Amino acid sequence: MISGKRVRIERIMDRGDGRTIIVPMDHGLAAGPIEGITNMADAVDKVVLGGANAVLMHKGSVSQAHRGHGKDVGLIVHLNGSTSLSPDPNEKVMVASVEQAIKLGADAVSVHINVGAKTEADMLSDLGMVAESCDEWGMPLLAMMYPRGPGIKDPFSLEVVSHAARVGAELGADIVKTNYTGDIATFEKVVEGVGIPVLIAGGEKAKNETEVLKTVKDSVEAGGSGVAMGRNIFQAGNPTNMVKALDAVIHGNKSIEEARKLLG
């Protein structure tokens, strides 16, 4: 029997290569109406035109922005969060449930876990409970696993990134998103130690879009399964073209030079 997870995961990851371009647009909760997602419907339209596999957002945005240009883009509903105004922005609390995401028509759900934060224990507990609920309902789970907290000296080191990513797999995630470690050799070890698809985060807005493409290209060569990238897509000079360039690298196996031509 084909499980619900298998059916749904094919809506957010390419069946041919097992890779994906996910565009998180959940930043409004943490940072407010920042550039690029002030108008959510317009933001989704732009990335869908470029060929994004899925968009990721909080529950309140789904009704206004989940289908760009009427195309069937995958929908991931984010279940936890915090604001930059909080005394501890690293503390992510649950703000939605798997059941609510199902009612909204989600193809997957996601949670953000800061491994090493002061409230790590609570977040790990939430991750475990969400994973259990996802198994019950056949819902794929994307775990955003970041090494982030007072004891983390280098959030991009192999040791902490591989540990954080493995935690997501250990607690039942189907896909993990984490930091890129900076080179192919170390990221290969991260991927090898997880056993489920690993996506890289985009992080802060980069100054050079070519460097973003190179990072993504290297991550795929290391065995990564694509990106869950927000600001470096929706705040790009041309978000549609940026997705097209990423698609060329991730799904088309094109060179950086070939992909750059699509940036316009």
Phi, psi and omega in degrees: 000138179279124182282157177300323179300316182296319179296314184289323183293335177289346177275345181242352177227141182294127182292334183287316184241357180069020181247169184204156170239103178255133180248099176292134176227038181267007188293340183299329178291315183282320191239356182086192184282073183286165180306135177101333180231021175300316174252102187294321181298317179294319180298317179294318178307314185296316183283330177293320177299330179281343178107024177301143177283324183203156171242153185231130184204167175281162188303325184289343181268348188299316186295333184261346193214014189275349181230101180281129178052027178072006181276154186273072177276146179295149182239123176243126180259126182275137190254349180221173181175182177200171177248158177291348180273352183291151173301332178221086181300340179285348180274108180263129181243152181290133180232000178202169182237164176300319181298320178293321178298322177298316179298331180276354178089021183295147173266344178195168174233163179220154173223154181247123180237127176260100181284122183106352178287163181298329181256027180307317184303315180295319181292322177294321177298316178298317179300315179299319181289322177295318179299321178296317179294322178297321177296321181296321185258359181070038184251123177297145181238121172261120179254120177272104189252106183245131169283108190205117180167178186297335181265000182269109181278321180226101184289000179246006181286151180304316185301309185280326179293315180295323178294312181299316180296319180295326177302317179300316179294318182299328184262009168108010177291155176263334179217142173239147173244134181207182179287148171279137186277356173106343178204161186297315186300314181286324181290331173304320180291324176299310181299316181299328184273002184254310177087358174229166181304137180241125177251152176259147176276157179272331180072207180294158179300124180279153178279336186235112182292332177295323178295324176299314180299320179295317179300315180295316178302314180296320181295323178291319178297333178279357180107003177293161185252016176124210187226152162235091195234125183258279188300326179286357171251300187285347174254011177292162178304321176220096184303322179298313180292328178296318177295320178300319179293318177295321178299320179298321180284313188281311183264333184262353181054034180277162178285166178299319180298318179294319181293321181303325181298338182276351181288339178082000000 
